[in-house]
Amino acid sequence: MTTKILPEISNIQNEMIAIRHKLHQHPEIGFEEFKTSELVANLLTEWGYQVTRGIGGTGVVAQLKNGNGPAIGIRADMDALPIDEATELSHASQVKGKMHACGHDGHTATLLTTARYFALHRNFNGTLNLIFQPAEEGLSGGLAMVEDGLFDKFPCDYIFAFHNMPKVEAGKMAFLDGPAMASSDSVIIKVKGRGGHGAMPHLSIDPVVVASSIVMALQTIVSRNANPLETAIITVGSFQAGEANNVIPDEAILKLTIRALNPDMQDLIEKRVKALVTAQAASYGAEVEIDYKRLYPMVINDFQATEFARNVAISFFGEEQIIPNFPKMTGSEDFSFMLQQCKGSYIFVGNGTDGANGCSLHNPKYDFNDAILPIVASYWVKLIESYLK
């Protein structure tokens, strides 16, 4: 991998990688990033930033002003996952049951590297807001920061963030206009039947049969209600009912995740799920409760912000480092809450194809690729300097 790195970033990259390893060894899950945010805030304070702690719980925002130009925000997530690490790396997690299996340690260290650069080289005109977010992994830390007045306290004209992508050549970058990542909805369906003896099913209303029918029927929403050219995903990840082989239980519980890349499709799926589940249960004489929650909205990148970010990458790295026609993602991201309030773009950067760097996200054998830390930090510097001319 041969990629341009700024000399000033190259000079400090080993120090910053050491910070990344420290973060990796001491992972903290969502809204428990107390030591992580303390380390981040202390470094930023030491480097001369105006630091605000406790935004959205354990979030940190560092601000650096130089002149009267526009304002830009760069966000990094800090939380780990409740996973036992299986990498056997020298910097492996020292906390049982917790690890940075998504690379948020790398995202945080990369933004700290960018912060260190600007503490030493204030060649920009405007306001730089560096946002260190808690609880991205399913707990809506991005929303918590927004609701805590993030953009009221730290207005931004544009906001950007990145995510590493395993199985993609290290350092390669992808920019997507419009919808880039799917919405994520969570549904819990409780089917209420009438329990009884397995030898006398005619005296019961079997919720296992009802729920099984619902599982199969749900897929007709994708195959018969959704436009085949649109993304629609309905996954039943959990089916819980009964314990004994000869007892018909009183109830069964289904847990679903639903993904879409179009707001109209998201609305259609919700409408059809509620109607279909209710009708299926009624046809068997059962009752049903549906707890339908919209968790994360779609990540929708602003066209102008994305075009600006892409052009900066092309200018600095060259066209060859940009991945054309990168596919949209059916995963979700709570950076979407920030993009609802401020124009910006979510960028993807290859983490590598081999070993721990090529291992899937949320896998106990995954690790963030240290080689892309100085690449992305250099890119953030060029992006910020280009916007805050």
ZIVEN-V101924 format. One record per pair of residues at least 12 apart in sequence whose C-alpha atoms are under 10 Angstrom apart, sorted by the first residue. I is the first residue (numbers start at 1). J is the second residue. If there is no record, write none. Layout:
i/j
I/J
I/J
//
This chain:
i/j
1/169
1/170
1/171
1/172
1/352
1/371
1/372
2/170
2/171
2/321
3/170
3/171
3/172
3/316
3/317
3/318
3/321
3/371
3/372
3/374
3/375
4/171
4/316
4/317
4/318
4/374
4/375
4/378
4/379
5/316
5/317
5/372
5/373
5/374
5/375
5/376
5/377
5/378
5/379
6/316
6/374
6/375
6/377
6/378
6/379
6/381
6/382
7/374
7/378
8/116
8/117
8/120
8/121
8/374
8/378
9/113
9/114
9/116
9/117
9/373
9/374
9/375
9/377
9/378
9/381
10/374
10/375
10/377
10/378
11/374
12/113
12/116
12/117
12/374
13/109
13/110
13/113
13/370
13/371
13/373
13/374
13/375
13/377
14/370
14/374
15/113
16/106
16/109
16/110
16/111
16/112
16/113
16/114
16/116
16/370
16/373
16/374
17/105
17/106
17/109
17/110
17/113
17/369
17/370
17/371
17/373
17/374
18/91
18/109
18/370
19/39
19/40
19/105
19/106
19/108
19/109
19/110
19/112
19/113
20/91
20/103
20/104
20/105
20/106
20/107
20/108
20/109
20/110
20/112
20/368
20/370
20/373
21/90
21/91
21/92
21/93
21/105
21/106
21/109
21/368
21/370
22/36
22/91
22/92
22/93
22/94
22/105
22/109
23/35
23/36
23/39
23/40
23/78
23/79
23/80
23/91
23/92
23/93
23/99
23/100
23/104
23/105
23/106
23/108
23/109
24/80
24/91
24/92
24/93
24/94
24/95
24/98
24/99
24/100
24/101
24/103
24/104
24/105
24/106
24/367
24/368
25/89
25/90
25/91
25/92
25/93
25/94
25/95
25/98
25/99
25/100
25/105
26/80
26/91
26/92
26/93
26/94
26/95
26/96
26/98
26/99
26/100
26/105
27/78
27/79
27/80
27/81
27/82
27/92
27/93
27/94
27/95
27/96
27/97
27/98
27/99
27/100
27/101
27/104
27/105
28/78
28/79
28/80
28/81
28/82
28/95
28/98
28/99
28/100
28/134
28/135
29/78
29/79
29/80
29/81
29/82
29/98
29/99
29/100
29/134
29/135
29/136
29/137
29/139
30/57
30/58
30/77
30/78
30/79
30/80
30/81
30/82
30/133
30/134
30/135
30/136
30/137
30/138
30/139
30/140
30/141
31/56
31/57
31/58
31/59
31/78
31/79
31/133
31/134
31/135
31/136
31/139
31/140
31/141
32/57
32/58
32/79
32/80
32/134
32/135
33/57
33/58
33/59
33/78
33/79
33/80
33/133
33/134
33/135
34/54
34/57
34/58
34/59
34/134
35/58
36/58
36/59
36/78
36/79
36/105
36/108
36/132
36/134
37/53
37/54
37/58
37/59
37/60
37/61
37/78
37/79
37/108
37/132
37/133
37/134
38/53
38/58
38/59
38/60
40/53
40/59
40/60
40/61
40/62
40/78
40/108
40/109
40/112
40/132
41/53
41/59
41/60
41/61
41/62
41/132
43/112
43/115
43/116
44/60
44/61
44/62
44/63
44/64
44/112
44/115
44/116
44/119
44/130
45/62
45/63
46/116
46/119
47/115
47/116
47/117
47/118
47/119
47/120
48/62
48/63
48/64
48/115
48/116
48/118
48/119
48/120
49/61
49/62
49/63
49/64
49/65
49/115
49/116
49/118
49/119
49/128
49/129
49/130
50/62
50/63
50/64
50/65
50/129
51/63
51/64
51/129
51/130
52/131
52/153
53/132
54/134
54/145
54/148
55/131
55/132
55/133
55/134
55/141
55/144
55/145
55/146
55/147
55/148
55/149
55/150
55/153
56/133
56/134
56/135
56/140
56/141
56/142
56/143
56/144
56/145
56/146
56/147
56/148
56/149
56/150
57/133
57/134
57/135
57/141
57/144
57/145
57/148
58/78
58/132
58/133
58/134
58/135
58/141
58/144
58/145
59/77
59/78
59/131
59/132
59/133
59/134
59/135
59/141
59/142
59/144
59/145
59/150
60/78
60/130
60/131
60/132
60/133
60/134
60/145
61/73
61/74
61/75
61/129
61/130
61/131
61/132
61/133
61/145
61/150
61/153
61/154
62/115
62/128
62/129
62/130
62/131
62/132
62/154
63/115
63/127
63/128
63/129
63/130
63/131
63/154
64/115
64/118
64/119
64/122
64/126
64/127
64/128
64/129
64/130
65/122
65/124
65/125
65/126
65/127
65/128
65/129
66/122
66/123
66/124
66/125
66/126
66/127
66/128
66/388
67/124
67/125
67/126
67/127
67/388
68/124
68/125
68/126
68/127
68/388
69/124
69/125
69/126
69/127
69/128
69/387
69/388
69/389
70/125
70/126
70/127
70/128
70/155
70/156
70/157
70/158
70/387
70/388
70/389
71/125
71/126
71/127
71/128
71/129
71/154
71/155
71/156
71/157
71/158
71/159
71/384
71/387
71/388
72/126
72/127
72/128
72/129
72/130
72/154
72/155
72/156
72/157
72/158
72/159
72/160
72/344
72/383
72/384
72/387
72/388
73/127
73/128
73/129
73/130
73/131
73/151
73/154
73/155
73/156
73/157
73/158
73/159
73/160
73/161
73/342
73/344
73/384
74/111
74/114
74/128
74/129
74/130
74/131
74/132
74/156
74/158
74/159
74/160
74/161
74/162
74/344
74/380
74/383
74/384
75/107
75/108
75/111
75/129
75/130
75/131
75/132
75/133
75/142
75/159
75/160
75/161
75/162
75/335
75/338
75/346
76/104
76/105
76/106
76/107
76/108
76/109
76/110
76/111
76/112
76/130
76/131
76/132
76/133
76/134
76/136
76/160
76/161
76/162
76/163
76/335
77/102
77/103
77/104
77/105
77/106
77/107
77/108
77/111
77/131
77/132
77/133
77/134
77/135
77/136
77/137
77/141
77/142
77/161
77/162
77/163
77/334
77/335
78/100
78/103
78/104
78/105
78/106
78/107
78/108
78/109
78/132
78/133
78/134
78/135
78/136
78/137
78/141
79/99
79/100
79/101
79/102
79/103
79/104
79/105
79/108
79/132
79/133
79/134
79/135
79/136
79/137
79/141
80/98
80/99
80/100
80/101
80/102
80/103
80/104
80/105
80/134
80/135
80/136
80/137
80/362
81/97
81/98
81/99
81/100
81/101
81/102
81/104
81/135
81/136
81/137
81/362
81/363
81/364
82/95
82/96
82/97
82/98
82/99
82/100
82/101
82/137
82/362
83/95
83/96
83/97
83/98
83/99
83/100
83/101
83/362
83/363
83/364
84/96
84/97
84/98
84/99
84/100
84/101
84/363
84/364
84/365
85/97
85/98
85/99
85/100
85/101
85/363
85/364
85/365
85/366
85/367
86/99
86/356
86/363
86/364
86/365
86/366
87/355
87/356
87/363
87/364
87/365
87/366
87/367
88/365
89/356
89/365
89/367
91/367
92/367
98/364
99/362
99/363
99/364
99/365
99/366
99/367
100/361
100/362
100/363
100/364
100/366
100/367
100/368
101/359
101/360
101/361
101/362
101/363
101/364
101/365
101/366
101/367
101/368
102/137
102/163
102/164
102/165
102/166
102/360
102/361
102/362
102/363
102/364
102/366
102/367
102/368
103/163
103/164
103/165
103/166
103/351
103/357
103/361
103/362
103/366
103/367
103/368
103/369
104/133
104/134
104/136
104/137
104/163
104/164
104/368
105/367
105/368
106/163
106/164
106/367
106/368
106/369
106/370
106/372
106/373
107/132
107/161
107/162
107/163
107/164
107/368
107/373
107/376
107/377
108/131
108/132
108/133
108/373
109/370
109/373
109/374
109/377
110/370
110/372
110/373
110/374
110/375
110/376
110/377
110/378
110/380
111/130
111/131
111/132
111/161
111/373
111/374
111/376
111/377
111/380
111/381
112/130
112/132
112/377
113/373
113/374
113/376
113/377
113/378
113/380
113/381
114/130
114/373
114/374
114/376
114/377
114/378
114/379
114/380
114/381
114/384
115/128
115/129
115/130
115/377
115/380
115/381
116/377
117/377
117/378
117/381
118/381
118/384
118/385
122/385
123/384
123/385
123/388
123/389
124/381
124/384
124/385
124/386
124/387
124/388
124/389
125/384
125/385
125/387
125/388
125/389
126/384
126/385
126/387
126/388
126/389
127/154
127/155
127/156
127/157
127/384
127/388
128/154
128/156
128/384
128/385
128/388
129/154
129/155
129/156
129/159
130/154
130/159
131/145
131/150
131/154
131/159
131/160
131/161
132/145
133/145
133/335
135/334
136/333
136/334
136/335
137/332
137/333
137/334
138/184
138/295
138/296
138/332
138/333
138/334
139/295
139/296
139/334
140/295
140/296
140/333
140/334
140/335
140/336
140/337
141/334
141/335
141/337
142/296
142/333
142/334
142/335
142/336
142/337
142/338
142/339
143/296
143/334
143/335
143/336
143/337
143/338
144/337
145/337
145/338
146/337
146/338
146/340
146/341
147/337
150/338
150/341
151/338
151/341
151/342
155/342
156/341
156/342
156/343
156/344
157/305
157/342
157/343
157/344
157/387
158/302
158/304
158/305
158/339
158/342
158/343
158/344
158/345
158/387
159/305
159/335
159/338
159/339
159/341
159/342
159/343
159/344
159/345
159/346
160/301
160/305
160/306
160/309
160/335
160/338
160/339
160/342
160/343
160/344
160/345
160/346
160/347
160/380
160/383
161/335
161/344
161/345
161/346
161/347
161/348
161/380
162/174
162/335
162/345
162/346
162/347
162/348
162/349
162/376
162/380
163/333
163/346
163/347
163/348
163/349
163/350
163/351
164/347
164/348
164/349
164/350
164/351
164/352
164/357
164/361
164/368
164/369
164/372
164/373
164/376
165/348
165/349
165/350
165/351
165/352
165/353
165/357
165/358
165/359
165/360
165/361
165/368
165/369
166/349
166/350
166/351
166/352
166/353
166/354
166/355
166/356
166/357
166/358
166/359
166/360
166/361
166/366
166/367
166/368
166/369
167/350
167/351
167/352
167/353
167/354
167/355
167/357
167/358
167/359
167/360
167/361
168/323
168/348
168/349
168/350
168/351
168/352
168/353
168/354
168/357
168/358
169/321
169/323
169/349
169/350
169/351
169/352
169/353
169/354
169/357
169/358
170/321
170/349
170/350
170/351
170/352
170/353
170/354
170/357
170/358
170/369
170/370
170/371
170/372
170/375
171/317
171/321
171/322
171/348
171/349
171/350
171/351
171/352
171/369
171/371
171/372
171/373
171/374
171/375
171/376
172/317
172/320
172/321
172/322
172/323
172/348
172/349
172/350
172/351
172/352
172/372
172/375
173/310
173/313
173/314
173/317
173/320
173/321
173/322
173/323
173/324
173/326
173/347
173/348
173/349
173/350
173/351
173/376
174/310
174/313
174/321
174/322
174/323
174/324
174/325
174/326
174/327
174/346
174/347
174/348
174/349
174/350
175/301
175/306
175/307
175/309
175/310
175/313
175/322
175/323
175/324
175/325
175/326
175/327
175/345
175/346
175/347
175/348
175/349
176/300
176/301
176/302
176/303
176/306
176/307
176/310
176/324
176/325
176/326
176/327
176/328
176/345
176/346
176/347
176/348
177/300
177/301
177/302
177/303
177/304
177/305
177/306
177/307
177/328
177/345
177/346
178/261
178/298
178/299
178/300
178/301
178/302
178/303
178/306
178/328
178/345
179/260
179/261
179/262
179/263
179/298
179/299
179/300
179/301
179/302
179/328
179/329
180/261
180/298
180/299
180/300
180/301
180/326
180/327
180/328
180/329
180/330
180/331
180/332
180/333
180/336
180/345
180/346
180/347
181/259
181/260
181/261
181/296
181/297
181/298
181/299
181/300
181/301
181/327
181/328
181/329
181/330
181/331
181/332
181/333
181/334
181/336
181/346
182/231
182/232
182/233
182/258
182/259
182/260
182/261
182/262
182/263
182/266
182/296
182/297
182/298
182/299
182/300
182/328
182/329
182/330
182/331
182/332
182/333
182/336
183/257
183/258
183/259
183/260
183/261
183/262
183/263
183/266
183/294
183/295
183/296
183/297
183/298
183/299
183/300
183/330
183/331
183/332
183/333
183/334
183/336
184/233
184/257
184/258
184/259
184/260
184/261
184/266
184/293
184/294
184/295
184/296
184/297
184/298
184/330
184/331
184/332
184/333
184/334
185/234
185/256
185/257
185/258
185/259
185/260
185/266
185/270
185/292
185/293
185/294
185/295
185/296
185/297
185/332
186/235
186/255
186/256
186/257
186/258
186/259
186/291
186/292
186/293
186/294
186/295
186/296
187/234
187/235
187/236
187/254
187/255
187/256
187/257
187/258
187/270
187/273
187/274
187/290
187/291
187/292
187/293
187/294
187/295
188/236
188/238
188/253
188/254
188/255
188/256
188/257
188/289
188/290
188/291
188/292
188/293
189/211
189/214
189/239
189/252
189/253
189/254
189/255
189/256
189/274
189/277
189/278
189/288
189/289
189/290
189/291
189/292
190/207
190/211
190/240
190/251
190/252
190/253
190/254
190/255
190/287
190/288
190/289
190/290
190/291
191/206
191/207
191/208
191/210
191/211
191/214
191/241
191/250
191/251
191/252
191/253
191/254
191/277
191/278
191/281
191/286
191/287
191/288
191/289
191/290
192/205
192/206
192/207
192/208
192/210
192/211
192/249
192/250
192/251
192/252
192/253
192/281
192/285
192/286
192/287
192/288
192/289
193/205
193/206
193/207
193/208
193/209
193/210
193/211
193/248
193/249
193/250
193/251
193/252
193/281
193/284
193/285
193/286
193/287
193/288
194/206
194/207
194/248
194/249
194/250
194/251
194/285
194/286
194/287
195/207
195/242
195/247
195/248
195/249
195/250
195/251
196/246
196/247
196/248
196/249
196/250
197/245
197/246
197/247
197/248
197/249
198/244
198/245
198/246
198/247
198/248
198/249
199/246
199/247
199/248
200/246
200/247
200/248
201/247
201/248
204/248
204/249
204/250
205/248
205/249
205/250
205/251
205/284
205/285
205/286
205/287
206/247
206/248
206/249
206/250
206/251
206/252
206/284
206/285
206/286
207/241
207/242
207/248
207/249
207/250
207/251
207/252
207/253
207/281
207/284
207/285
207/286
207/287
207/288
208/239
208/240
208/241
208/242
208/248
208/249
208/250
208/251
208/252
208/253
209/248
209/252
209/281
209/284
210/251
210/252
210/277
210/280
210/281
210/282
210/283
210/284
210/285
210/286
210/287
210/288
211/239
211/240
211/241
211/251
211/252
211/253
211/254
211/277
211/280
211/281
211/286
211/288
212/239
212/252
212/254
213/277
213/280
213/281
213/284
214/254
214/273
214/276
214/277
214/278
214/279
214/280
214/281
215/234
215/235
215/236
215/239
215/254
215/256
215/277
216/236
217/273
217/276
217/277
217/280
218/234
218/235
218/236
218/269
218/272
218/273
218/276
218/277
218/280
219/233
219/234
219/235
219/236
219/273
220/234
220/272
220/276
221/233
221/234
221/268
221/269
221/272
221/273
221/276
222/234
222/269
225/265
225/268
225/269
225/272
226/265
226/268
226/269
226/272
227/265
230/260
230/261
230/262
230/265
231/259
231/260
231/261
231/262
231/265
231/266
231/328
231/330
232/258
232/259
232/260
232/261
232/262
232/265
232/266
232/268
232/269
232/330
233/257
233/258
233/259
233/260
233/261
233/266
233/269
233/330
234/256
234/257
234/258
234/259
234/260
234/269
234/273
235/255
235/256
235/257
235/258
235/259
236/254
236/255
236/256
236/257
236/258
237/254
237/255
237/256
237/257
238/253
238/254
238/255
238/256
238/257
239/252
239/253
239/254
239/255
239/256
240/252
240/253
240/254
240/255
241/253
241/254
251/286
251/287
251/288
252/288
253/288
253/289
253/290
254/290
255/291
256/292
257/293
257/294
257/295
258/270
258/293
258/294
258/295
258/330
259/296
259/297
259/298
259/330
259/331
259/332
260/297
260/298
260/329
260/330
260/331
260/332
261/297
261/298
261/299
261/300
261/328
261/329
261/330
262/298
262/300
263/297
263/298
266/294
266/297
266/298
270/292
270/293
270/294
273/290
273/292
274/288
274/289
274/290
274/291
274/292
277/289
277/290
278/290
295/332
295/333
295/334
296/332
296/333
296/334
296/335
296/336
296/337
297/332
297/333
297/334
297/335
297/336
297/337
297/339
297/340
298/330
298/331
298/332
298/333
298/334
298/335
298/336
298/337
298/339
298/340
299/329
299/331
299/332
299/333
299/334
299/335
299/336
299/337
299/338
299/339
299/340
299/345
299/346
300/335
300/336
300/337
300/339
300/340
300/343
300/344
300/345
300/346
301/336
301/339
301/340
301/343
301/344
301/345
301/346
301/347
302/339
302/342
302/343
302/344
302/345
302/346
303/343
303/344
303/345
304/343
304/344
304/345
305/343
305/344
305/345
305/346
306/343
306/344
306/345
306/346
306/347
307/345
308/344
308/345
308/383
308/386
308/387
309/344
309/345
309/346
309/347
309/379
309/380
309/382
309/383
309/384
309/386
309/387
310/322
310/345
310/347
310/383
311/383
312/379
312/380
312/382
312/383
312/384
312/385
312/386
312/387
313/379
313/380
313/382
313/383
315/382
316/378
316/379
316/382
316/383
317/375
317/378
317/379
321/349
322/349
323/348
323/349
323/350
326/348
333/346
349/372
349/375
349/376
350/369
350/372
351/367
351/368
351/369
351/370
351/371
351/372
351/373
352/368
352/369
352/371
352/372
355/367
356/368
356/369
357/369
357/370
//
